Amino acid sequence: MRLPVALTVLRNPRFRLYWIGQGISLTGTWMQVMAQGWVLTRLSSAAWVLGALNVVGTLPIMLLSVYAGHLADRGSKRRILLVTQVALMSLAFALAYLSYSHRIELWHLFAFAFVSGIATAFDLPASQALPAELVDPVEIPRVVALMQAIFHGSRLVGPATAGVLMAQLGEGSAFLANGISFLAVIFTLIAIGDATRARGAPRPGSSGMGAGFRYVRSEPLTRGLMMLTALTTAFVFPLLIVLMLYYVRHVLRTDERGLGLVMSVSGLGSLSGALVLLFGRDETLKRWLLSGILGVAVTMLGISVSRTLLAALPFILVLSFCVSSLMGRIAQTIQHQVPDELRGRVMAVYGMAFVGLLPYAALGASALTDAIGFGPTLQLCVSLYVAGALTVLARLPKPSPPAPVA
């Protein structure tokens, strides 16, 4: 069968195998994310506890990411991922045991979040850098778009499946399913072997753990895109990742199935945004980013005033689409420009902007929600986000022409 041009990178057997394994594993991960947040909202009704859990889980990412990126560039990314995936699988099985034995407590979630954060700190730069090294450089934009698609596609399937499983078999079923899903990516990591494409000659100043920061600081376009990532993480992702659970239970007042529907609609929007990167018209970078920023602002304002599930779902769908296409285009541009020998360290910096800032922003947003309410908190976040993002966008230089995609 003749593949569409956008999907021809899937002819690469090693990337195709890795991509499928990641899809299965990420579906399980999103099941656990939903289950863990749902358990937490059962154990505590305070919004700040959701933010605190994210602080504990991502503190190791902030502390270890630079070293982890350096390790990924110096060693085998595949072997690093094998270790991290086994560790994360073990934690999922342990959570399933505690849940099924009715022993799970609030402190368990915090302890497991911290240990998981250590594993994730090493997992993130390696997992983001490895796919680009399995293919030719000209195929990197398609690889990034396909990884975005599988990430967000799993958001569509995972939460809906978790909602059904939790309603029928209890909360532990989602943790158990996640543990089993890791077997798929572990198998694919073993199967693809260690060899990657040959790297070019190292560029000057590419040695040392701080080389990723030096590269970002010296490249105005990359620096600006990192700032946009940080702004989106600080003011948008607290809603999508943390406060959405609070919103569903305490504002919309729905159950596990309602949460599964919300998460699945969010996943559908995100998947659509990722597919636009593959099949959509190639707009200029600034026009693409401006559309995403304005779309995010309008839909967050819509969510801030919606008080029923039916009213909220369209806004959640479009918000997820805008965030996915916005962040996907940023990741494509960064990955396409970064030299191979710096990929792990630069993606570690990206991971800090994308993940490391989230818990502190979420803690602030959740505490503010307790103090002034959900709607006013979102409206304040929108105001700060638009002001910062448009300022960065106005100063963003024009990217150099990308290499042609065959």
C-alpha positions as CSV (number, residue, x, y, z in Angstrom):
1,M,0.0,0.0,0.0
2,R,1.3,3.5,-0.9
3,L,1.7,5.6,2.2
4,P,0.9,9.4,2.2
5,V,4.0,11.5,1.9
6,A,3.6,12.7,5.5
7,L,3.8,9.1,6.8
8,T,6.7,7.7,4.6
9,V,9.0,7.8,7.7
10,L,7.1,4.8,9.0
11,R,8.8,2.7,6.3
12,N,11.8,2.9,8.6
13,P,11.3,-0.4,10.6
14,R,13.2,0.7,13.7
15,F,11.4,3.9,14.1
16,R,8.0,2.2,13.3
17,L,8.6,-0.4,16.0
18,Y,9.6,2.3,18.5
19,W,6.6,4.4,17.6
20,I,4.2,1.6,18.1
21,G,5.7,0.6,21.5
22,Q,5.6,4.2,22.7
23,G,1.9,4.4,21.7
24,I,1.0,1.4,23.8
25,S,3.0,2.6,26.8
26,L,1.8,6.1,26.6
27,T,-1.8,4.9,26.6
28,G,-1.1,3.2,29.9
29,T,0.6,6.3,31.2
30,W,-2.4,8.5,30.6
31,M,-4.6,5.9,32.3
32,Q,-2.4,6.2,35.4
33,V,-2.3,10.0,35.2
34,M,-6.1,10.0,35.3
35,A,-6.4,7.4,38.1
36,Q,-3.7,9.0,40.3
37,G,-5.4,12.4,40.0
38,W,-8.8,10.9,40.7
39,V,-7.6,9.1,43.8
40,L,-6.0,12.3,45.0
41,T,-9.2,14.3,44.6
42,R,-11.0,11.6,46.6
43,L,-8.4,11.8,49.4
44,S,-8.4,15.6,49.5
45,S,-10.7,18.3,48.2
46,A,-8.1,21.1,48.3
47,A,-6.9,22.3,45.0
48,W,-3.4,23.1,46.3
49,V,-2.8,19.4,47.0
50,L,-2.9,18.7,43.3
51,G,-0.3,21.4,42.8
52,A,1.9,20.1,45.6
53,L,1.9,16.6,44.1
54,N,3.2,18.0,40.9
55,V,5.9,20.0,42.7
56,V,7.1,16.8,44.4
57,G,7.0,14.8,41.1
58,T,8.9,17.3,39.0
59,L,11.4,18.6,41.5
60,P,13.9,15.8,40.5
61,I,13.4,16.8,36.8
62,M,14.6,20.4,37.6
63,L,17.5,19.1,39.6
64,L,18.7,16.3,37.3
65,S,17.7,17.2,33.8
66,V,21.0,18.9,32.8
67,Y,23.0,15.9,34.0
68,A,20.5,13.5,32.4
69,G,20.8,15.3,29.0
70,H,24.6,15.2,29.2
71,L,24.4,11.5,30.0
72,A,22.1,10.9,27.0
73,D,24.5,12.6,24.6
74,R,27.5,10.7,26.0
75,G,26.0,7.2,26.4
76,S,23.3,5.0,24.9
77,K,19.9,6.6,24.9
78,R,18.3,3.1,24.4
79,R,20.0,1.7,27.5
80,I,19.0,4.7,29.6
81,L,15.4,4.2,28.5
82,L,15.4,0.5,29.3
83,V,16.4,1.3,32.9
84,T,13.8,4.1,33.3
85,Q,11.0,2.1,31.8
86,V,11.6,-0.9,34.1
87,A,11.7,1.5,37.1
88,L,8.4,3.2,36.1
89,M,6.8,-0.2,35.4
90,S,7.7,-1.3,38.9
91,L,6.2,1.8,40.4
92,A,2.9,1.3,38.5
93,F,2.6,-2.3,39.8
94,A,3.3,-1.1,43.3
95,L,0.5,1.5,43.1
96,A,-1.9,-1.2,41.7
97,Y,-1.1,-3.4,44.8
98,L,-1.7,-0.6,47.2
99,S,-5.0,0.3,45.5
100,Y,-6.3,-3.2,45.3
101,S,-5.4,-3.8,49.0
102,H,-7.2,-0.6,50.0
103,R,-4.0,0.7,51.6
104,I,-3.3,3.7,49.4
105,E,-2.9,6.9,51.3
106,L,-2.0,10.5,50.4
107,W,1.7,10.1,51.4
108,H,2.0,7.1,49.0
109,L,1.1,9.3,46.1
110,F,3.7,11.9,47.1
111,A,6.4,9.3,47.6
112,F,5.7,7.5,44.3
113,A,5.6,10.9,42.5
114,F,9.1,11.8,43.8
115,V,10.6,8.5,42.8
116,S,8.8,8.6,39.4
117,G,10.2,12.1,38.9
118,I,13.8,10.8,39.3
119,A,13.2,8.2,36.6
120,T,11.4,10.7,34.4
121,A,14.3,13.2,34.6
122,F,16.6,10.6,32.9
123,D,13.8,9.4,30.6
124,L,12.7,12.7,29.0
125,P,15.9,13.9,27.2
126,A,16.7,10.3,26.0
127,S,13.1,9.6,24.8
128,Q,12.9,13.0,23.0
129,A,16.3,12.7,21.3
130,L,16.3,9.0,20.3
131,P,13.6,9.0,17.6
132,A,15.4,11.8,15.6
133,E,18.5,9.6,15.6
134,L,16.7,6.6,14.2
135,V,16.0,8.4,10.9
136,D,17.7,10.7,8.3
137,P,17.9,14.4,9.3
138,V,15.6,15.4,6.5
139,E,12.8,13.3,8.2
140,I,13.1,14.9,11.6
141,P,10.0,17.2,11.2
142,R,7.8,14.2,10.3
143,V,9.2,12.2,13.2
144,V,8.4,15.0,15.7
145,A,4.9,15.3,14.3
146,L,4.3,11.5,14.5
147,M,5.6,11.4,18.1
148,Q,3.2,14.3,18.9
149,A,0.4,12.4,17.3
150,I,1.0,9.2,19.2
151,F,1.4,11.2,22.5
152,H,-1.9,12.9,22.0
153,G,-3.6,9.9,20.4
154,S,-2.9,8.0,23.7
155,R,-4.6,10.9,25.5
156,L,-7.7,10.1,23.5
157,V,-7.7,6.4,24.3
158,G,-6.1,6.2,27.7
159,P,-8.5,8.3,29.9
160,A,-11.6,6.9,28.3
161,T,-10.4,3.3,28.9
162,A,-9.4,4.3,32.4
163,G,-12.8,5.7,33.2
164,V,-14.5,2.5,32.1
165,L,-12.0,0.3,33.9
166,M,-12.2,2.3,37.1
167,A,-16.0,2.3,37.1
168,Q,-16.1,-1.5,36.6
169,L,-12.9,-2.9,38.3
170,G,-11.8,-0.1,40.7
171,E,-9.0,2.4,40.6
172,G,-6.2,-0.2,40.8
173,S,-7.1,-1.5,37.3
174,A,-5.7,1.7,35.7
175,F,-2.4,1.3,37.6
176,L,-2.2,-2.3,36.7
177,A,-2.9,-1.6,33.0
178,N,-0.1,1.0,33.0
179,G,2.4,-1.5,34.4
180,I,1.6,-4.0,31.7
181,S,1.8,-1.4,29.0
182,F,5.5,-0.8,29.7
183,L,6.3,-4.3,28.5
184,A,5.6,-3.1,24.9
185,V,8.1,-0.3,24.9
186,I,10.7,-2.4,26.7
187,F,10.3,-5.0,24.0
188,T,10.8,-2.5,21.2
189,L,13.8,-1.0,22.9
190,I,15.4,-4.4,23.0
191,A,14.4,-5.1,19.4
192,I,15.8,-1.9,17.8
193,G,19.3,-2.4,19.0
194,D,21.8,0.4,19.8
195,A,23.0,1.6,16.4
196,T,21.9,5.0,15.3
197,R,22.8,7.1,12.2
198,A,26.3,8.5,12.1
199,R,26.8,12.0,13.7
200,G,28.4,14.9,12.1
201,A,31.6,16.6,13.4
202,P,31.1,18.1,16.8
203,R,30.6,21.9,16.8
204,P,32.9,24.1,18.9
205,G,31.7,24.5,22.5
206,S,29.6,21.3,22.4
207,S,31.3,19.6,25.4
208,G,30.2,19.8,29.0
209,M,26.9,19.7,30.8
210,G,26.3,23.4,30.2
211,A,26.5,23.2,26.4
212,G,22.8,22.9,26.0
213,F,22.2,26.2,27.8
214,R,25.0,27.9,25.8
215,Y,23.4,26.8,22.6
216,V,20.0,28.1,23.6
217,R,21.5,31.4,24.7
218,S,23.4,31.8,21.5
219,E,20.5,31.1,19.1
220,P,17.8,33.8,19.2
221,L,15.1,31.7,17.5
222,T,15.6,28.7,19.8
223,R,15.8,31.0,22.9
224,G,12.5,32.7,21.9
225,L,10.8,29.3,21.3
226,M,12.0,28.1,24.7
227,M,10.4,31.3,26.3
228,L,7.1,30.6,24.5
229,T,7.2,27.0,25.9
230,A,7.9,28.3,29.4
231,L,5.0,30.8,29.2
232,T,2.6,28.1,27.9
233,T,3.8,25.8,30.7
234,A,3.3,28.5,33.4
235,F,-0.1,29.8,32.4
236,V,-1.9,27.1,30.3
237,F,-0.7,23.7,31.4
238,P,-1.8,24.1,35.0
239,L,-5.4,24.0,33.6
240,L,-4.8,21.1,31.2
241,I,-2.7,18.9,33.5
242,V,-3.7,19.8,37.1
243,L,-6.8,21.9,37.5
244,M,-8.8,20.0,35.0
245,L,-9.3,17.3,37.6
246,Y,-10.5,19.9,40.1
247,Y,-12.7,21.5,37.5
248,V,-14.4,18.2,36.6
249,R,-15.1,17.1,40.2
250,H,-15.8,20.3,42.0
251,V,-17.0,22.7,39.3
252,L,-18.7,20.5,36.7
253,R,-19.6,18.0,39.5
254,T,-19.4,14.9,37.4
255,D,-18.1,11.3,38.0
256,E,-15.3,9.0,36.6
257,R,-17.1,8.6,33.3
258,G,-17.4,12.4,32.9
259,L,-13.7,12.8,33.6
260,G,-13.0,10.1,31.1
261,L,-15.1,12.0,28.5
262,V,-13.3,15.3,29.3
263,M,-9.9,13.7,29.0
264,S,-10.8,11.9,25.8
265,V,-12.2,15.1,24.2
266,S,-9.0,16.8,25.2
267,G,-7.0,14.0,23.6
268,L,-9.1,14.2,20.4
269,G,-8.3,17.9,20.1
270,S,-4.6,17.3,20.8
271,L,-4.5,14.5,18.3
272,S,-6.1,16.7,15.7
273,G,-3.6,19.4,16.4
274,A,-0.7,17.0,15.9
275,L,-2.2,15.7,12.7
276,V,-2.3,19.2,11.3
277,L,1.5,19.3,11.7
278,L,1.6,16.3,9.4
279,F,-1.0,17.0,6.8
280,G,-1.8,20.7,7.2
281,R,-0.8,23.7,5.1
282,D,2.8,24.9,5.8
283,E,2.1,28.4,7.3
284,T,4.9,30.7,8.3
285,L,6.1,30.1,11.8
286,K,4.9,33.5,13.3
287,R,1.5,33.2,11.7
288,W,1.1,29.6,13.1
289,L,2.2,30.7,16.6
290,L,0.0,33.7,16.7
291,S,-3.1,31.6,15.7
292,G,-2.3,29.2,18.5
293,I,-1.8,31.9,21.1
294,L,-5.0,33.6,20.3
295,G,-6.9,30.3,20.2
296,V,-5.6,29.3,23.6
297,A,-6.7,32.7,25.1
298,V,-10.2,32.6,23.7
299,T,-10.9,29.0,24.7
300,M,-9.5,29.4,28.3
301,L,-11.8,32.3,28.8
302,G,-14.7,30.1,27.6
303,I,-13.8,27.4,30.1
304,S,-13.6,30.0,32.9
305,V,-17.3,30.8,32.6
306,S,-18.6,27.3,31.7
307,R,-20.4,25.4,34.5
308,T,-21.8,22.4,32.7
309,L,-20.1,19.5,31.0
310,L,-22.0,20.2,27.7
311,A,-20.9,23.8,27.7
312,A,-17.3,23.0,28.6
313,L,-16.5,20.2,26.1
314,P,-16.3,22.4,22.9
315,F,-13.9,24.8,24.6
316,I,-11.8,21.9,25.9
317,L,-11.6,20.4,22.4
318,V,-10.4,23.6,20.7
319,L,-8.0,24.5,23.5
320,S,-6.3,21.1,23.3
321,F,-6.1,21.5,19.5
322,C,-4.5,24.9,19.8
323,V,-2.0,23.9,22.4
324,S,-1.0,20.7,20.6
325,S,-0.4,22.5,17.2
326,L,1.4,25.4,18.9
327,M,3.7,23.2,21.0
328,G,4.2,20.7,18.2
329,R,5.4,23.4,15.8
330,I,7.8,24.7,18.5
331,A,9.2,21.2,19.1
332,Q,9.6,20.6,15.3
333,T,11.5,23.8,14.8
334,I,13.9,23.2,17.7
335,Q,14.5,19.6,16.9
336,H,15.2,20.4,13.2
337,Q,17.8,23.0,14.1
338,V,19.7,21.4,17.0
339,P,23.0,19.6,16.2
340,D,23.0,15.9,16.9
341,E,25.8,16.1,19.5
342,L,23.8,18.6,21.5
343,R,20.3,17.0,21.1
344,G,20.1,15.4,24.5
345,R,21.2,18.5,26.4
346,V,19.1,20.9,24.4
347,M,16.0,18.7,24.8
348,A,16.8,18.6,28.6
349,V,16.6,22.4,28.6
350,Y,13.3,22.1,26.6
351,G,12.1,19.5,29.1
352,M,12.8,21.9,32.0
353,A,10.8,24.6,30.2
354,F,8.1,22.2,29.3
355,V,7.8,20.1,32.5
356,G,10.1,21.6,35.1
357,L,8.1,24.8,35.5
358,L,4.7,23.1,35.6
359,P,4.6,22.1,39.3
360,Y,5.4,25.5,40.6
361,A,3.0,27.2,38.2
362,A,0.3,24.6,39.1
363,L,0.9,25.1,42.8
364,G,0.4,28.8,42.4
365,A,-2.6,28.4,40.2
366,S,-4.2,25.8,42.5
367,A,-3.6,28.0,45.6
368,L,-5.1,30.9,43.8
369,T,-8.1,28.8,42.9
370,D,-8.7,28.1,46.6
371,A,-8.4,31.8,47.3
372,I,-10.3,33.6,44.5
373,G,-12.1,30.8,42.6
374,F,-11.5,28.8,39.4
375,G,-12.9,31.3,36.9
376,P,-10.9,34.4,38.1
377,T,-7.7,32.3,38.3
378,L,-8.1,31.2,34.6
379,Q,-8.8,34.8,33.5
380,L,-5.7,36.1,35.3
381,C,-3.6,33.3,33.7
382,V,-5.0,34.3,30.2
383,S,-4.1,37.9,30.7
384,L,-0.5,37.2,31.7
385,Y,-0.1,34.6,29.0
386,V,-1.2,36.8,26.2
387,A,0.9,39.7,27.3
388,G,4.1,37.6,27.6
389,A,3.5,35.5,24.5
390,L,2.8,38.4,22.2
391,T,5.9,40.2,23.5
392,V,8.1,37.2,22.7
393,L,6.5,36.7,19.3
394,A,7.1,40.3,18.3
395,R,10.9,39.8,18.9
396,L,11.1,36.3,17.4
397,P,13.5,36.2,14.4
398,K,12.6,34.6,11.1
399,P,13.8,31.0,11.0
400,S,16.4,29.9,8.4
401,P,14.9,27.9,5.6
402,P,14.5,24.2,6.7
403,A,16.1,21.4,4.8
404,P,13.7,20.1,2.1
405,V,11.6,17.1,3.0
406,A,11.8,14.5,0.4
